Amino acid sequence: MRALVAAVIGVAAAFALVLTVTAIGPPSGRTSPKPLLTTVPAHP
């Protein structure tokens, strides 16, 4: 019985976290205009 209560509390906490993140929305950050270095420099 204790395991069932713990499972219900865990599911409720996860659901509350999802609702909170959905209500807040995505962060209003911007991506950098500078490209990342994706090439490997030539070996000497």
N, C-alpha and C positions, 0 to 999 in steps of 0.2 A: 504494500500500500504506500509505503514511503517513497519507493521508486516511482510510482505513478504520479504522486504529488510533485516530485522533483522534475519529472518529465514535463508535466503541465506547466510548471513555473518556468522551465527553460524555453518551451515553445512560446509562452506568453512574452517572455523577455525578448526573444528574437523577433517576434512580431512587432513589439513596441519599438525596437530598434529600427526595423525596416520602415515603419510608419514615420518615425522621427526623421530619418534620412530623406524620405520622400517628401515630407513637409518642408524641410529646409531647402531642398533642391541641390543642384550641383554647385560646386564652388565657382565663384565669379573670377577665377584667375585667367590669365592669358598665357598663351604659349609664346615661347621666345622666337623672334624672327630669325635669329641666327641658327643655321643648321648645325647639327651635332656632327662631330668627326666620326665618320663611319668607315673610313678607309684605313688600312694598315699601312704605316710608312714603309718605304722600301728598306730592306736590310742592306747594309754596306758590303 
